[in-house]
Structure formats: C-alpha cells, structure tokens
Amino acid sequence: LQVVMIYPYDLPHTTLHILFERVFLSKDVETLENLKSCTTMRGKVKDALDAAGTNRAKVLLESVQGYLPFLLGLIHVVEHSEGDIRLREPLKFIWTSAMSSAPGQVSFEFRKLRFDTIMILHAVAVNKVNASLDTWFDIHDEETFEEKYKQAADLLRGAAGVWDYLAREECTKFGSLPASHPPEVLAPVCQSLSCVALATAQKIAIRRALRKKTGHLTLAKLCLGVMRKFEEADAFLRQLPREEFGNVSVSYRQYIWSMITLYRALIPKHQAMHCSDDGQHGLAASYAIAALKHLREVLVPAHNPQRGLMEEIQAERQEIEQVCTRYKADNDTIYFQLIKEEDKLEKVDPAFIITGLPFTLPDPAFTTYTP
C-alpha cells in the first residue's frame, strides 16, 4: 500500500461545564427537565472530547447524537421567544480552536447557542477525518482492502458533508462576530475544509484505481481533479480578509499547497506512463521531464510536517525520478523521437468522482418553553 497522507486535525475542546437549568429561569417541571437533559447530554460530549483511547470516535458520535436534539430545542425556543425567556446568569460557551494559527491551545468565548452547534459539528467532522486516517492505515492485506477503503472514503465524504452544511447554514445564521473568534465559524474556512476532505477521498480512490490497473490517462485526469479541488480549498481561504487568512493554521495552509504542487507533478507522470505504454517514447520522455520539473517545485513545509506528508512526497519523488531517468535514457539511446516543450504537450481534462454525503440536523427534542 503506497503512502497517502490524510491530514490529521486536532479535536476542539470545550473547557466549561454548563448548567442550563441554572442559567435559564423556569419553574415549569417539563422545561426544567429539558434543561437538565441539555446539561447531561452536553456533559457527555465534553467527556468524550476529553477522553482518549480507540473507542473515543464512537463515544463522541453517540454523545453528539444525544445532545444535538436538546441543543436545537433550546435554540428553537430562544430564537422564537417573545421576550419571555430570562437568564439567571450570562450564558457562555468556551471552546479551543484546532484551526487557529496561534501557538498552543487558544480558547474563544461566545454567548450564542449557535456557536456550540458549529463547534460540536466541527468536532464531528474532525472525528470522521481522523477515523478515516486510522481506517486507512489499518489496511494490512488484500482481503480487507475494499471494505477498509470504502469505510475510509465514506468517513471523508461524511466530513465533507458536515463542513458543507456548516458553511451553507450555520455560519450564515451566526450574525455579527466578536473581534476574537476561531476560524471554524467562518464559512470560507468550512468550505475549504470540505474541499480538502473530498480531495483526500479522491486521493485514496486513486490508490484503489492503481491496484485495479486503471489506465494511466484516467489516473492523470483523476490527479488533475485532486489538484483542482485543493486549488478550490485554497481559493476559499483567499476570500478571507488578510488578517483572517493569517489566523488560519499555517500547517493546514501549507498542506494544501504541498498537495497542489505534488499533484501538479503527478499529472504528467501518468501521462508519461500512458505514452510509454502506447509506444510514444518521445512524448513519454517529454511528459516525464515535465513531471520532474514540477517535482522540484513541490512545497515541503519547513517545520513540523504532518504525519505521512514527507513519506507521500518521498514515495512519489522516487517514482518520478525513476520514470524520468528510464524514459529519457530509452529515447536518447533507442528511439530518438522528438522531445517537446511542456507548453506544446497535450493537456487532459480533470475528472472528479467523489461527492460529499449530505448532512441534516435532527429534529429538536422540544419546541416549547414555559418560564
């Protein structure tokens, strides 16, 4: 199994235990029970985020599924109230950000219920990506490859769907932002994250295609699709004002550019292999030379490269160098066909075969509130 890097995210953490029945004023028994359920269910989410171990992904998903209906119920009654909801004390949520460029664990405080929704759903998406990474690296034999591949791909597609939902729905409902806020609440950041998840799912789909001996021209088109999706992820970030752009994790931004530059080299590599298989040895050497040129432009992060990134780049570097050396030597000593400049070489159209899995919120657990 060739190395494929799946970008690993840190989970955000909530640093405050909230007692909703203490914050919201009510003497109604049913309302108090709903508020206490909010407290209990959110506490389980916090515990799952703070826990460690191989079972955390499942526990986190179950705890979020338990909390979301009650959180959405509270949002519903607050947003549809006519001034009859009163607070005993200020409601505040404190979360750390995994996407901030600031060093260490930076905490952000908000007083809006939708902030909790965004950060919890972000944690769900991150949880899916990291579970896909564990699934992919757990492939050790041919018998389990197809099953594990589908699991990893579906987890990435699910994460993409969650981030797409956040960008389209929750981030647009958030209203004005305080001066200090995490990147996770910005729609362009969520859109970028969704694109990266989809591009990563296609990266592993290409590995599957390689195992099935898919033609190199098709692989070149798939690689171009990956590059375009990473370019789209970068373009969303560049919609941000300069200061907001600078607040997004440096390692995340560098990863995107590493993938853009790496896949720019993989496209002509596969075109070279296609031409070689087709007996077009001059073109094979021409594309291989272009691949080697782009390989030298691959961005390698200067500090703290993420797990698997250097391995992925090194594996591709070795193959491209070998292809270029072999095809150029064959043409120089045996075939003597014309070598073309890169701008004279035929391009391929991009192919993108991965779509996100749609995400929808559950129904609210309650829709009435009695003071």
Wavefront OBJ file of the C-alpha trace (Angstrom):
o trace
v 0.000 0.000 0.000
v 1.564 3.275 -1.109
v 1.592 6.059 1.463
v -1.279 8.545 1.274
v -1.426 11.382 3.723
v -4.787 12.140 5.315
v -4.401 15.475 7.096
v -4.905 14.875 10.838
v -6.798 17.554 12.763
v -6.761 18.183 16.486
v -10.167 17.924 18.093
v -11.513 21.146 19.613
v -12.322 21.034 23.301
v -14.918 22.792 25.394
v -13.445 23.986 28.668
v -16.614 24.886 30.535
v -19.302 22.714 32.110
v -22.673 24.448 31.670
v -25.695 24.002 33.938
v -28.545 25.104 31.672
v -31.146 24.738 34.445
v -29.166 27.289 36.462
v -28.693 29.710 33.557
v -32.321 29.754 32.338
v -35.106 30.825 34.691
v -38.078 28.479 34.820
v -40.389 26.956 37.408
v -42.078 24.588 34.950
v -41.296 20.916 35.617
v -41.145 19.842 31.954
v -38.992 22.818 30.973
v -36.599 22.149 33.861
v -36.310 18.506 32.785
v -35.431 19.587 29.248
v -32.808 21.997 30.563
v -31.330 19.303 32.803
v -31.186 16.962 29.808
v -29.258 19.677 27.937
v -26.794 19.785 30.818
v -26.398 15.998 30.996
v -26.040 15.469 27.250
v -23.564 18.298 26.796
v -21.521 16.935 29.688
v -21.238 13.636 27.822
v -19.933 15.465 24.741
v -17.324 17.246 26.862
v -16.264 13.969 28.474
v -15.964 12.275 25.068
v -13.807 15.112 23.718
v -11.567 14.956 26.775
v -11.249 11.167 26.714
v -8.560 9.151 24.971
v -8.455 5.670 23.521
v -9.521 3.789 20.428
v -13.224 3.917 21.332
v -13.398 7.726 21.520
v -14.708 8.206 17.966
v -17.767 6.033 18.614
v -18.433 7.543 22.052
v -18.162 11.091 20.679
v -20.611 10.361 17.863
v -23.125 8.826 20.272
v -22.818 11.724 22.724
v -23.314 14.315 19.962
v -26.359 12.436 18.679
v -27.761 12.641 22.201
v -27.020 16.351 22.747
v -27.890 17.906 19.379
v -31.704 17.466 19.613
v -31.726 19.201 23.010
v -29.391 21.978 21.858
v -31.584 22.519 18.789
v -34.659 22.571 21.016
v -33.093 25.292 23.127
v -32.114 27.265 20.016
v -35.673 26.946 18.696
v -37.344 28.297 21.826
v -34.781 31.112 22.280
v -34.999 32.271 18.655
v -38.812 32.074 18.633
v -39.385 33.567 22.068
v -41.164 36.886 22.525
v -39.108 38.076 25.444
v -40.447 35.533 27.929
v -37.118 33.706 28.367
v -34.973 35.146 31.143
v -31.477 34.259 32.299
v -30.296 33.930 35.863
v -26.693 34.457 34.732
v -24.944 35.048 31.369
v -24.792 32.047 29.056
v -21.314 31.489 27.684
v -19.519 28.776 25.759
v -15.740 28.371 25.755
v -14.049 26.278 23.079
v -10.487 25.773 21.951
v -9.718 26.064 18.252
v -7.844 23.423 16.279
v -7.662 25.633 13.176
v -6.094 28.745 14.679
v -2.563 29.760 13.683
v -1.881 30.935 17.246
v 0.535 28.696 19.185
v -0.844 26.329 21.808
v -4.482 25.793 22.760
v -6.288 29.099 22.243
v -9.735 29.471 23.813
v -12.628 31.537 22.489
v -15.721 32.658 24.397
v -19.123 33.181 22.807
v -22.585 33.840 24.200
v -24.570 32.345 21.350
v -26.078 28.880 21.263
v -25.210 28.523 17.573
v -21.511 28.758 18.458
v -21.930 25.491 20.369
v -23.640 23.950 17.324
v -20.816 24.981 14.982
v -18.009 23.749 17.228
v -19.739 20.446 18.009
v -20.394 19.739 14.325
v -16.816 20.737 13.539
v -15.698 18.166 16.120
v -17.915 15.567 14.400
v -16.284 16.288 11.027
v -12.768 16.199 12.509
v -13.647 12.936 14.235
v -14.672 11.441 10.885
v -11.447 12.525 9.143
v -9.251 11.143 11.902
v -11.236 7.893 11.940
v -10.671 7.609 8.185
v -6.931 8.023 8.762
v -6.935 5.221 11.338
v -9.012 3.028 8.998
v -6.722 3.630 6.018
v -3.552 2.838 7.948
v -5.214 -0.295 9.322
v -5.193 -1.935 5.862
v -2.701 -4.801 6.022
v -3.911 -7.321 3.445
v -5.816 -7.723 0.190
v -8.811 -9.357 1.863
v -9.738 -6.253 3.865
v -8.709 -3.583 1.342
v -12.090 -2.998 -0.329
v -14.003 -2.878 2.940
v -11.487 -0.564 4.617
v -11.211 1.636 1.527
v -14.992 2.160 1.451
v -15.074 2.919 5.177
v -12.267 5.478 4.898
v -13.773 7.108 1.797
v -17.266 7.318 3.323
v -15.897 8.887 6.502
v -14.175 11.581 4.430
v -17.327 12.124 2.357
v -19.307 12.422 5.577
v -16.888 15.009 6.964
v -17.147 16.982 3.711
v -20.936 16.960 4.042
v -20.822 18.288 7.616
v -18.447 21.133 6.707
v -20.533 21.972 3.638
v -23.631 22.162 5.846
v -21.846 24.448 8.305
v -20.711 26.774 5.507
v -24.183 26.970 3.903
v -26.366 27.028 7.001
v -24.899 27.571 10.443
v -22.164 30.094 9.607
v -24.660 32.255 7.719
v -27.020 32.355 10.720
v -24.344 33.388 13.156
v -24.683 37.141 12.729
v -22.015 39.569 13.868
v -18.760 38.132 15.206
v -16.727 39.414 18.155
v -13.224 40.668 17.389
v -11.719 37.441 18.711
v -13.182 34.344 17.049
v -11.932 30.970 15.795
v -11.563 30.210 12.073
v -14.131 27.402 12.437
v -17.048 29.905 12.490
v -16.154 31.358 9.059
v -17.963 29.953 6.011
v -14.903 30.087 3.667
v -12.886 28.026 6.181
v -15.634 25.375 6.369
v -15.875 25.345 2.558
v -12.101 24.873 2.348
v -12.218 22.004 4.841
v -14.986 20.341 2.829
v -12.893 20.567 -0.363
v -9.840 19.071 1.367
v -11.915 16.130 2.657
v -13.252 15.439 -0.856
v -9.796 15.780 -2.430
v -8.418 13.350 0.144
v -11.173 10.842 -0.612
v -10.187 11.012 -4.294
v -6.530 10.561 -3.324
v -7.325 7.184 -1.789
v -9.643 6.380 -4.709
v -6.601 6.809 -6.966
v -4.709 4.268 -4.842
v -7.585 1.858 -5.341
v -7.526 2.547 -9.091
v -3.796 1.790 -9.173
v -4.434 -1.585 -7.575
v -7.049 -2.327 -10.230
v -4.578 -1.470 -13.045
v -6.624 1.529 -14.214
v -5.175 3.204 -17.324
v -2.647 5.972 -16.742
v -4.577 8.511 -18.810
v -7.555 8.089 -16.472
v -5.225 8.379 -13.490
v -3.824 11.635 -14.898
v -7.366 13.029 -15.124
v -8.105 11.934 -11.543
v -4.883 13.565 -10.316
v -5.872 16.803 -12.047
v -9.239 16.553 -10.302
v -7.447 16.300 -6.947
v -5.248 19.288 -7.754
v -8.256 21.387 -8.785
v -10.103 20.515 -5.571
v -7.103 21.558 -3.465
v -6.895 24.773 -5.505
v -10.566 25.323 -4.698
v -9.802 24.825 -0.995
v -7.052 27.438 -1.235
v -9.304 29.847 -3.165
v -11.945 29.719 -0.402
v -9.318 30.698 2.180
v -8.180 33.571 -0.007
v -11.697 35.019 0.115
v -10.916 35.932 3.715
v -9.570 39.354 4.669
v -5.787 39.308 5.130
v -5.913 39.191 8.940
v -8.487 36.358 8.940
v -6.388 34.432 6.395
v -3.346 34.774 8.635
v -5.307 33.392 11.587
v -5.871 30.040 9.833
v -3.490 27.216 10.802
v -0.178 27.544 8.951
v 0.298 23.768 8.725
v -3.155 23.414 7.142
v -2.398 26.105 4.547
v 0.996 24.563 3.809
v -0.559 21.122 3.426
v -2.934 22.434 0.762
v -0.041 23.923 -1.193
v 2.024 20.767 -0.788
v -0.806 18.797 -2.364
v -1.356 21.303 -5.201
v 2.311 21.220 -6.156
v 2.663 17.452 -5.695
v -0.353 16.569 -7.843
v 0.775 19.036 -10.491
v 3.786 16.711 -10.876
v 1.725 13.513 -10.815
v -0.413 14.518 -13.807
v 2.453 14.450 -16.373
v 3.924 11.394 -14.636
v 0.830 9.377 -15.521
v 0.696 10.936 -18.999
v 4.303 9.813 -19.490
v 3.441 6.256 -18.452
v 0.412 6.260 -20.765
v 2.570 7.371 -23.725
v 5.201 4.741 -22.911
v 2.547 2.006 -22.867
v 1.335 3.352 -26.233
v 4.800 3.283 -27.791
v 5.111 7.091 -27.977
v 8.570 7.228 -26.433
v 9.405 10.831 -27.297
v 6.185 12.018 -25.667
v 6.802 9.711 -22.701
v 10.184 11.354 -22.140
v 8.665 14.830 -22.659
v 5.960 14.312 -20.036
v 8.475 12.702 -17.658
v 10.764 15.728 -17.931
v 7.770 17.989 -17.174
v 6.898 15.838 -14.142
v 10.458 16.116 -12.836
v 10.368 19.883 -13.261
v 7.157 20.169 -11.239
v 8.505 17.729 -8.659
v 11.271 20.230 -7.851
v 8.564 22.825 -7.164
v 6.753 20.722 -4.558
v 6.319 22.694 -1.361
v 7.760 20.847 1.633
v 6.784 22.504 4.945
v 9.838 23.821 6.729
v 8.589 22.986 10.214
v 6.577 20.137 11.725
v 5.325 18.346 8.595
v 2.218 16.328 9.376
v 2.127 12.553 9.671
v 2.690 10.863 6.332
v 3.342 14.024 4.300
v 7.074 13.516 3.890
v 6.550 9.811 3.191
v 3.996 10.581 0.475
v 6.227 13.187 -1.180
v 9.291 10.936 -0.975
v 7.476 7.928 -2.458
v 6.283 9.989 -5.425
v 9.693 11.630 -5.836
v 11.402 8.266 -6.179
v 8.899 7.030 -8.774
v 9.016 10.223 -10.862
v 12.816 10.276 -10.843
v 12.934 6.627 -11.914
v 10.351 7.190 -14.687
v 12.158 10.252 -15.992
v 15.573 8.572 -15.969
v 14.294 5.434 -17.718
v 12.139 7.127 -20.367
v 14.737 9.750 -21.225
v 17.525 7.150 -21.461
v 15.378 4.876 -23.647
v 14.550 7.703 -26.018
v 18.140 9.004 -26.130
v 19.652 5.594 -26.892
v 16.960 3.589 -28.714
v 14.046 5.568 -30.142
v 15.449 9.080 -30.890
v 11.976 10.622 -31.038
v 11.319 14.371 -30.750
v 11.227 15.849 -27.230
v 8.544 18.529 -26.862
v 8.473 21.526 -24.546
v 5.792 21.315 -21.871
v 3.655 24.084 -23.365
v 3.391 22.041 -26.579
v 2.175 18.912 -24.800
v -1.487 17.908 -24.839
v -3.406 18.530 -21.621
v -6.029 16.338 -20.002
v -9.389 17.366 -18.594
v -9.954 16.956 -14.858
v -12.101 14.109 -13.532
v -13.634 14.238 -10.057
v -15.641 11.232 -8.946
v -16.208 11.952 -5.235
v -19.225 13.700 -3.739
v -19.967 14.614 -0.151
v -22.611 12.826 1.871
v -25.470 15.250 2.646
v -25.808 16.195 6.311
v -29.018 17.214 8.028
v -29.717 18.120 11.621
v -32.057 16.015 13.764
v -35.414 17.378 14.906
v -35.437 19.432 18.139
v -36.127 17.407 21.267
v -38.606 20.087 22.428
v -40.192 23.208 20.969
v -41.899 24.820 23.954
v -40.553 26.690 26.967
v -42.548 27.694 29.999
v -40.980 30.284 32.375
l 1 2 3 4 5 6 7 8 9 10 11 12 13 14 15 16 17 18 19 20 21 22 23 24 25 26 27 28 29 30 31 32 33 34 35 36 37 38 39 40 41 42 43 44 45 46 47 48 49 50 51 52 53 54 55 56 57 58 59 60 61 62 63 64 65 66 67 68 69 70 71 72 73 74 75 76 77 78 79 80 81 82 83 84 85 86 87 88 89 90 91 92 93 94 95 96 97 98 99 100 101 102 103 104 105 106 107 108 109 110 111 112 113 114 115 116 117 118 119 120 121 122 123 124 125 126 127 128 129 130 131 132 133 134 135 136 137 138 139 140 141 142 143 144 145 146 147 148 149 150 151 152 153 154 155 156 157 158 159 160 161 162 163 164 165 166 167 168 169 170 171 172 173 174 175 176 177 178 179 180 181 182 183 184 185 186 187 188 189 190 191 192 193 194 195 196 197 198 199 200 201 202 203 204 205 206 207 208 209 210 211 212 213 214 215 216 217 218 219 220 221 222 223 224 225 226 227 228 229 230 231 232 233 234 235 236 237 238 239 240 241 242 243 244 245 246 247 248 249 250 251 252 253 254 255 256 257 258 259 260 261 262 263 264 265 266 267 268 269 270 271 272 273 274 275 276 277 278 279 280 281 282 283 284 285 286 287 288 289 290 291 292 293 294 295 296 297 298 299 300 301 302 303 304 305 306 307 308 309 310 311 312 313 314 315 316 317 318 319 320 321 322 323 324 325 326 327 328 329 330 331 332 333 334 335 336 337 338 339 340 341 342 343 344 345 346 347 348 349 350 351 352 353 354 355 356 357 358 359 360 361 362 363 364 365 366 367 368 369 370 371
